[in-house]
């Protein structure tokens, strides 16, 4: 039977693999093997060839129904009995019996059929198929006392198991049609085909078993075809979650807890992910494997939409909320495949002032407490990798300062069990140094010194330790004060974890191999000759990649309405490039298909997050955006129009809670400027006015009218916070129309320009500055980076998000200012130059009353309280 299957499979162009288990395999071992095959996407059909005594309901129903090409599972049998034969696999043996009779010209209507010695799925399938053709069926076992009388009545006899010797052939009436299915079709033991009884003068030999083998292969082909169809883009059959909005709107945490999310594996299946493409974390989170990109490489991308904003108040204007509301509207209300791609929030702001970043009201990612806290540990992995590299830098300086060349070399390349050899990363360093030797004992003393010493200049170290907590007392510290460090101490600092270059690498990489290369390229300092020292030089690249191997996989979650969200990477936009990961966007664009939409969000105002999205992220990814959604609020526009200062934790003044048309009109200058910035890149702009309950109709209408006059494709009031996706349907339609119009995307500057000119272009064209002013330190760094060959990288400005200028209190559209560049750093692994504008801190501090005062845990229910 295996040989027959193999020959038929080759003829059909299929590959067959035989998995041979030991004869004494237990039921549990057989089931375990079946479950493995169920999850193997390379296998599209599974036929069990095991002994009859190994069959049990547990074994048979362990098969996935869609791979059950023998039709033995309860689900396939149930569909057959119900009449849904087109939705199931039917037993090839049962089908062979029917087809042989019908092709021989036998009219089955009204015939009496006796099925003898059949069991389980074969008995059920044979009887069902005969009954559907008008036959009357009887079933019997060989030892039934009335067998002889039943044989006398039968027009057609189907033998389901070998005939015992004591049953004479004479019991079967002449002219009766007999079909023998007694070959153990699952164990592969062939029976004797037909018994040779005349059928209207014809004799059939072995026809049942041979035709059954062919029909089994046909089922396998059907399974493969169905799988291929499923890989092609189709509109998702997404079960969206219903909202029941309350008024007044409860807290974000109460709303999140009131909704029960779908199991993440269900969501994954709904959007076309295979079982082996996700790694589940708990009930509501999963990581998505990058192998998906290879599977869907020929799939056309969907439309790519960026959500940016005007210059915000310290409270934020709701870009994440608009992003979530927009995809809820598209998928749950317009039946358009859509995906939100968001950044993972830092725990610094979560416990500081701003709170979480899961959206808000009825436009959130859920569960919001899991989103805002540890998620799947990506930021912790970044912290560990970053600090390992920081430890490697200072440790290397200490050891080089306290050891001779020979002693250092012998410790770097020790003899283990009498064998001395270079590691792979050490061989790479030798190659970089031009030393073409692989035997550690063959190096000269000069080569040993060259290999062993990095000669790091401590004054040039740019790599800082990081922590995902707002801690102002770590902004400047002294390290190395213990006596064990032998007098080697220096001033250093901690940055917030999301400011780490490793976070930027994670956000911009497009594969595991690319991430490893980028991590190795990261520059931590210069040597005493002014040459860059990298993570690769320190020999730590492989270890960093190991720490980051899971973090590179995007995290799948869902919105309140059950639509998919990727949460991946979380660089700040004021001190980093402020965008979620390239990989999340690329995977989402494949999953939504050509007619779908991926909506991603850029941090803070369009002058910061959007500019970096276009000039840094789109350069790295090669992706072209189709539209920009610019989020504005009446509150922020009033601030830009001359309203009182807005401070987190302090009640808003009456100017913000009462109608004030003049303030709104005056503040729209900032909105108009941000629209112009987006237009520099040739992308259509839709303004989304995030409506608060204190906004009046006159204020809303004024903002929308002025936005359109300023060149916006459309301007739409949005009510997602209070009612969910239903409140953003108008915005979704506007985005769809704008994206279909097409964009003429272009970069703002050529990366081949000198560093200073690229900084000046951003300052003048985006911020509206008159010119820039470089500090001596900034000029020195620019000269060094240019000399080191890094001058052709894009620019990532570190600037306050509270103003278009460098001064946070200058609202509206400041003019004729000089932009001070106090320092310049290089993130070579991430791939950008990083100028600091004015006095920018890379470690936030806690306020007088941080959010943590309100955060608590109910120790009985384990429910988190107080997050927002």
N, C-alpha and C positions, 0 to 999 in steps of 0.2 A: 504494500500500500504506500509506503514511503517513496518507493521508486516511481510508482504511478503519479503520486502527487508532485514529485520533483520534475518529471517529464512534462506534465501539464502546466506546471508553474513556469518552466522555462519557455514553453510555447506561448504563454500569455505575457511573458516579460516580467514575471514576479521573482523576487528572491525568497527562498524558503530556508529557514533556520530550524534545525532540530535541537531541542534542548533535552538532553537525556538525564533523567534523575535515577538514582539507585532504586532497584526493585522494592526495597523495604522502606521507601520514603513514607513518612507519616502524612496524615491529612494536613497538619499544620505546615509541613515543609512544601507540600504541593501548592497549598493556598499562597504561601509566601512567594513562591516562584511566579504564580499567576499574577499576583499583585504587582510584582516588579515589571512584568510584561505589560500590564495594563497602563503603567505610567510611561512606557517607552514609546515616544512619538514616532519612532522609526518603524514600529510594528502596527499594521493595520488590520490584522486578522489573527485569531488564535484558535487552533484546533487541538483538542485534548486527545492524545493517543495513550490512554492509561487503562490499566486492567479494570474489569467491571466492578471488582470489589473495592476499588478506590473511589468509586463514584459516591457522592453524597450531595445533598442540597447545598451544603456549605461550599464544597468544591465547585459545583456547577455555577452557583450564583456569585462566586468570587470573580468570574469573568465580567468585564465591562460589556454590557449588551451591544455596544457599537462595534466590538471586536469579536463577538460570539458568532463566528461564521457557520457553526453547526446548529445554531438555533436552540441551544439547550437551557438557557437561562429562563427563569420564571417570567422576566419582563418580555422577552421575545415570544415565549409561548402565550403569554397573556394577550399580547397585541394580535397574535394570529387568531386566537379564539374570539377576540372582540371584533374581528373583521378588518383590522388594520394591517393587512399583509404587506402593503407597500411601505410600512414604517418599521418593519422588523426583518430579521433573518429567519428563514424557514429551514428546517432540517433538510439537508441535501438528499438524504436517503428517502425521506417521505416524498419529496418533490420528484425524485427519480422514479418511484413507484407509479405516481400519477402520470408523469410524462410518458413513460413506456406504454402504459395502457392506452392513453389517448392517441399516441402516435401509431398504435397498432389498430386503431379504428374501433376500440371498445367504447360503447356508449354507457357511461357510468350511471346515468339517471335511473333510479329504481333498482339498481343492482344490490344484492346482499353481499356484504363484505365481511369476512371473518379474519381478524388479526390474531395470530397465535404466537404466544411466547414473547411478545414485545413488552417493554417496560418504559416507564418514565416519559421522557420527552419524545422518543420515537413513537410510542403508542399514541400519545396525545396528538402529535402532529399528523400522523397517518389518518387517524379517525376524523380529525377536523377537516382535512383536505377532501376526504371522500364525502363527508356530510355536506360540504359546500357545493358538491357536484350532484347532489340529490340521491346519494347512495345511503342505504341503511347499513350501519356498522354494528358488528358484534365483536367482543374481545374475549379471549380465553387464554388460559395457560395450558401447557401440555398435559398436565395431570388432572384437568377438569373432568369429572365423570361423564358429562354430557357432550364431550368433544366429538364423538363419532356422529351423533345426531346433528350437531351444528355444522360439521363438514358436509353432511348430506344436503343441507339447506343452502350452503354458500355457492354463489356464482364465482366469486373471486376469493382466493386465500392468500394472505400475506404472512409469511413466516418471519417472525422477529428474532428467533433464536434457533439453533440447530435442532432438528427433529430427533427425539430419542429413538433408539433402536426398537423399543417395544411398540411403537406406533406404526402400524403397517400402512404402506402407500395405498392399499386397496380401500382405505377409508375415504380417500379423495375420489369423488365421482369423475368418470371420464368427461372431458370437455370443460372441466373446471379450470379456470386460469389460476396458476400458482406463481407467485413471485417470492423469491427467497432473499430476504434482507438479513440473513443470519450471520453474514460476516460481521465480526466484531469491528464495526466501522471506526470506533474510537481507539481500539487497541491495535488495529492494523492487521488482524488475523482474517484473511479472506475465507469466505465460505465457498459454496459450490455453485453460486449463481442460480440459475433456474434449475428446477428439478428435472427438466426435460419433458414435462407434461405438455401435450399438444395444445396449442392455442390457435384454433381455426387453421390447423395445418402448419403453424409456424413454431419453431423452437427457439427460445431465447437463452443464451448461455452467458453468464456473468454480467448481463447488461446492467442490473441494478447497481452493483458495486462500482462499475466503471463510470456510469452516468453520474452517480452520487459524487464520485471524486471530481468530475468535471464541474458539477454544480457548486461544490465547495470552493473550487478555484474561482468560479464566477462570483460567489459571495465575497471572496477576498478582493477581487477586482472592484466590485461595487463599494466595498468599504474604503479602499484606497481613493476611488473617485470622489466619494463623499467627503473624505478628509481634505482632498485638494480643493473642493468647492468651498469648504469652510475656511481655508486659508486665504481665499480671495475676499476682497473687501465687501462687506455687506452692512446694511444698517443694523445697529445693535438691537437685540431683543432685550432691552434693559428693563428690569422691574424697578421702576422709580418709587421712592418712598413718599408717602403722602404727608403734607404739612397741615397742621391745624393751628394757624397763627392766633395768638391771644393778644388782647389789648387791655391794658398797656402791655408792651412787650417785656417778657421776663428777662432775667439776666442771661448772658451768653451761656454760662455753665448750666443753668436750669433748662434752657432750650436744648442744649446738647444732650443732657441726660434724659430728656423726655422722648427723644427719638432713638429707636433701636436700630443700629446699623445692620446692614446685610453682612453675612459671613464673607470675609474677604475672598475666599476661594470661589464663592458664588459670583461675586462681582468680577473676579478675574476671568471666569468662564464666559460671562456675559459680554465682555469686551474683546474676546478672542484670544486670551492667553491660554497656553497649554499648561497642564498640571505640572510638568517638569520645568516650567519657566518661572515659577514663583517659589519663594521661601517664606512660609507663613510665620509671623510673629504674633502669638496670641490669636484673638478672634477677628480683629479689625485692621490689622496691618500686615503687609507682605512686602518683601523685596522682590524686584523683578530682575531676572538674569539677562545679561547682555546678549546671550545667544539668540534672543528674539530678533535682534537687528539683522542677523544673518538669514534667519528664516523669512523675514519680510523685506529683504533687500530690494526685491522687484516691485514692491507695493508703492504706488504713488503717494506722495505726502499730502496731508490736508493743508488747510489755510492756517497761517501763523499770525497770531494777534498779540500785541503787547499792550498791557495796561500800565500807564504811567500817571503822573499827577501834576498838579500845580505845586508851587512852593507851599509846603504844609505848615500848619500850626504845630506846636509840640504834641498835640493830641493825635495827630494823624488824620487823614481825610478819607480813609476807607478804600484804598486800592485793593487790598486783599478781599474785602467784603464785596466790592464790585466784581472782581475776578470770579469769585465763587457764585455770586448772583447771576452773572452772565452765563456761565456754563450750566447752571441749574435751569435757566430759561431756555437755552438752546436744546438741551437734551430732554429735560422732563416736560417741556411745554411745546417745543417746536419739532421734536423728534429728529434732531440733528445730532450726529455723533460729535461729542465735544469733550475735551480734557482740560482741566486746570493744572498748571504746573507752578507750584509755589515753593518759596524758600522755607527751610526749617528754621524756626525762631531760636535765637540765643536765649539761654536762661538768664542772662544779664538783665535785659529789659523785662522779662517775665516776672522777675522778683524785684525789679527796680521801680520804674515809673510807668512805662508804656503798656505793660502787660503783654499778653500773648499776641499771636498773629494768625489765628485760625479763621479770620473773618469775624463777623458779628451778627447778632440778631438772628434772623432766619436765613442767613447766607453764611454758613460756617462749614468747616471741615470737622468731621466727628470721628471718634470721640475727641473733643477739644483738649481734654486734660492730657491725653496721650500725645496728641500733636504738639502741645506746648512744652512738654517735659522731656523725657529722655528719647522718645520716639523709638528708633531701633539702635541708638548708640552711635550714630555717625559722628556727632560733635565730640563725643568722648574719644573715638578713634583718632580724630584729628588732633585732639589735645595730647594724646599719648604719643602719636608720631612726631608732632612738633617738639615736644619736650625731650623726646629721645634724641632728636637731632641737636637741640640746645645743649644737652648733657654731653653729647659727643664732641661738640666744639670745645667747650671748656676743659673737658678731660684730656683731649688731644694736646692742648696748649700746656697743661700741667705735666703730662708725660714727656713731651718734647723738651720742656725746661729742666727736667730732673734726670734725664738719661742720656747716655752717649749714643752715637749713631748705631754702633754695633749692638748695644743692649736693647735699644728701641726696635731695631730690625729683628733681632732674635725673638722678641716678644710678639711682634706683629706676624712673624712667620715661624711659629714654633715647630718643634719636632714632636709628632704624636706617634707613639709606638714605633719609634725609629724611622718614621716617614715624615719628610718635610716637603710641603707643597703649598703653592699659592692658591687662595680661593679665587673664584671666577671674577669677583669684583676687583681683587688685587691684580689679576692678569690684565684687566681692562685699564687699570691705572698705569701698569708698566707700558702698555701700548701707547697710552696718551703721552707718556714721558719719552717715548721713542726707544725704550729698552726692549729689544726683541729677544727676550730670554724667558724660559719657563721653569728652569731649574733654580730654586732658591740659593743653592750653593755656588752658582756660577756668576753671581753679581760681584762686581768690583766694589771696593770700599766707597768709591765716589757714587756708584749707582745705588748702593745700599742707603747712603745718606739722602740722595735725591728722592728715593722711593719712600723712605721712612719719615721725612720731615716735610710738613706742610708750611711751616714758618708763618703761621697766621699772625697778622698784626692785630692785637686786641682792640686797638682804637678804631678799627674798621668793621668790627662785628655788627651786623645788622639783624641777626637772627635772635629774636626774643622768645622768652618763655610765655606760655599763654594759659589762661584759665577762663572758663565760661561763667564767670561771676563778675558783677560790677564791683571793683575793689580799688578805690582811689589810692590806697596806701601802697599799692604795688606799681604805681606809675614810675617811681624811681627807687631802686633798692641797691644794696651792695651785696655781692655774692662772694663766696670763698673766704669767709672770715674764720672758719674752724682751723685749728692748728694742723689738721691732716692735709690741708690744701697748701701748706708750706709757703704761706705768704702771698700766694697768687690770689688776689682779689681785684674786683673791678666793679664799676657802676653798671647796673643793668636795669631792666624793667620788665614788667609783664604787660602783654596786650590781651584784649578780649579774644577768646578762642576763634571767633568767626573772622577776626582780622588776620589770622594766620595765612601765609601764602599757600599752605596745604589745602585750606578751604577753597581758595581761588583755583588751585590746580584741580580739585575735585569738580568744581563747577564748570571748568573749561575743557576738561579732557573728553576724548571720544572713544577710548578703549582702555583696557587694562594695560596693554603694552605702551600706549601713549602716556598713561598716568605714570608708569614706572620711569619712562624717559624724562618726563617733566620733573618728577621728584628728584631724579639724579642731577638735573640741571640747576636746581635751586642754589643760588649763591648765598653763602652765609657770612662771608667776610672777604677781605683781600689779603694776599700774603705780603711779605715785606718788600717785594718787588712790584707791588701794585697789580698783580694778577688775581683773578677771581678764584676763590676756594668754594667748591661745591659739595653737596651731599654725597655725590659720587666719589669725590676725593677722600671724603671721610669714611667711605666704605659702608655707608648706612642705607643705600638705596633699596636693597632687597628687603631689609627689615622694615623700612617705611612702607613698602608695597604690601608686605604681609599684614601690617596693621590696618591698611586701608582696603584690603581685598573685598571686604563685605560692604564697606561704606560706599564703594563706587556704584552699587546697585540701587536704582531709584526705589523710593518707598511708595507703595500704593495704599491710598486711603479713599474716603468717599465724602461727598457733601451731605448736608441734611436731607437732600432729595434723592440720595443714592446714586449720584453720578460720580465718575472716577476722578481722582486727583492724584498727581504725583507730587510728593514732598521730598525735595532733594537739594542739598547744599544750602548754605545760608549766609553768604558774605554780606556785610553791611554795605550800603551804597555810598555813605559819606567817607568811609575809610577803606573801602574795597570796591569791587565793581558792581555789587548789589543785584545780582541776578541768580535765579535757580540754575540747575545744571543743563548743559548742552545735551547730555545723554537722556535726561528725562524728556526734553523737548523732542529729540529725534525719535525716541521710542513712541511717544504719544502721537507724533505726526504720522507714523506708520499705522498705529492702531485705529485712528479715527478714519483713515482712508481719504480718498481724493476730495470727497464732498464734505468732510468733517472739519472741525476747528480745534486748534490748540491755543489756549489762552494762557499766557504767562505774564508775570508781573515784575516790574523793575522798581527798586526801592526809591523812596523819597520823590522829589520833583523830577520833571522831565529833563531839566538841566543837568541832573546827576545820573540817576538810574537809567533813563532812556538813552542819554548820550553814550553811556558806557555799554549799554545793550547793543547799540548799533555799531559803535567803533571797535569794541573789544569782543563781545560775545558773537556777533554775526560774522566777524572776521574769522574767529576760531572755528565756528560751526559750518560756515558756508551756507547757512540758511537765510532766506530772504523773507522779511516780514511783509504781510499783506495789508495791515492796518494798525493804527494806534488808537487806543481808548484813553482819553485824557480825563482823569477824575478831578472834579472840582466840588467844593462845598460853598454854600453861602457864607458860612462862618469864616472860612479862610479868606474869601474875597473881601469880606468886611474888614478883616485884619489888614489886608494889603491896601484897603482904601483909607486907612488911617484910624482904624478902631483901636481900642485899648489892647494892651498886651494880653496874650493868652498864656496861662501857666497851668501845667498839669497839677491836678489836685486842688485847684482854686476855682470856686464857682465862676461861671461866665458873667461878664458885665451885661447890663440891660441892652446895650447896643447889639449884642449877639442873639438875644432872645425876643427882641421886638423888631418890627419891620423898619428898615432904614434903607430906602432905595438909593440914596446918594452914596452911602458907604459902599454898597454893592457895585454901583456903576463905577466909582473911582477905583475899586479893587480889581475890576475886570482887566486892568492893564497887565496884571501878572498872568491871567489866563490867556490873553492875546499874545503875550511874549512866548509862553510855552507852546501855543499853537504854531507860532512862527518857527520855533526851534525844531518841532517835529517836521515841519515843511522843508527844512534844510535838507532832510534825508529823503525827500520825495515820496513819503508815505501818507495816505489819506488819514485824517484825524476825525474821530468822533468824540465829542465831549459828553461825558456821563456826569450829570449833576446828582451827587449823592444827597438825597433830600432828607433833612431832619424835620422833626415834628414842629419846630418853631419857625420853619421857613414859610413865607407867604406866597400865594400864587403870583403876585406882582413881582416879587424877587426872583422866583423861578423863571417866569417868562422873560424877564429882563436878561438874565444870564444866558439863556438859550438863544435869544435874539442876538446879543452881542457876540456870542461865540460863532454863530453862523456868519455874521458880518466879518469876523476876523479870519474867515477862510475854512472853518470846520466843515466837514462833509455833512454833519448833522450834529445836533445837540439835544440830548434826551434826559428828562428827569427820571430818576431811578428810585424805586421803593422796595428794593429787595430786603433791606434790613427789617422792615415791618411785615412783609408778606412772602418773602422768598423769591424764587425764580419768576413767579407770576408778575412780580413788580418790575421785572427787567426785560420783559418780552419785547417792548419797543426798542430797547437798546440792542437786543440780539438781532432784530430784523435790520437795524441800521448798520450793525457790524457786518452782517452777511452781505448787504448791498454794497458797502464800501470795499470789502475784501474782493468781491467779484468784479468790481470796477478795475482793479489792478493797480499796482504801485510801480513807481519808477525809482526804486531804492538806489541810493548812492551813499558812499562814505563821506565824512566831513573833510578828511585830510588824507594825503598819501603818506603811508608809514615811512617812506624813504626820506621825507623831510627831516631836517635836523630836529633834535629834541626840543630845543627852545621854540622853534617855529610851530611845532605841533601844540605846545602848551599855549602859545600866543593865539593860535587859531581858535582853540576852545574858549579861551578867556574872552576874546573879542566877539566871535560869532554866536556863542552860546550864552555866556554870562552877561555880555554887553559891556565888558571892561574897555577902558581906553588903551591900556597896555599892561604888561606884567613887569614885576621887579624881582630880580633874583637875589637872594642873600649870597654872600661869598661861599657859604657852605654848599648851597644849592648849585652854584656855578661850578664849584670844584667837583661835586658828584656827577654833574652832567658831563664834564670833561672826562672824568674817569670812566663812566659807562660808555661814552662814545669811543674812547681809546680801547676799551675791552671788547668792542664789537657789538654793543647792545643798542646802538643808536636807532635801529630801524624797527623798534617795538612800538605798539600803540601806547597811548597815555591814559592812566587811570588817576584822575584828580581826587585828592583827599581834601574835601571842602565841606564847610557847614551846609546842612540841608535846609536851614531856616531862612536863607536869603539867596538871591541870585549872586550876590557879592560874597565877600569873605567875612562880612560883619553881620552876625545873626539878627541884629535889631533893625537892619535896613530892609524894609519891606517894599512891596510893589515891584517897581522896575528901577533899581539904582542905575545911575548913569555916570560916565566920566570918572570912574574910579580906577585906581591902579591896583592890580591883583598881586599881592605879595607871595612869593614862593619861598618859604622858609627852609625847606629841605627837599631832597629828592632821593627816593629809594628805588631799588630795582627788584621786581619779582620776575626773575628770569625763567623759573619753572612755569609759572602761570603765563608768562609771556607779555608783561607790560612794565612800563616805567611809571613810578608812583610818586608824583610831586605832592608835597604837603603845603596847603594854602593857609597862611596865617598860623595861628596856634591851634592845631588839630590834635586832640588827644586820641590815642588808640586804646585807651582803657577807660570806660565810663565809670562814674561814681554813683553811689547811692544817695537819694535825697533824704530830707529830714524824716519823711514818712514814706518808706518804700511799700510796694505792694505786698511784701511778705507779712505785714500786719494782718492782712485779711485772709491769708491762705492757711487752710487747716485741713485736717483729716478726721473724719468720723471713724473712730477706732472700732466701732461695732459693725458698720456697713462697709468700711474701707472706701467710702466715697470722699472724693476731693471737694473742698469747699473754697470759695473765694477767688478762684482763678477768673481772669477776664481777658 
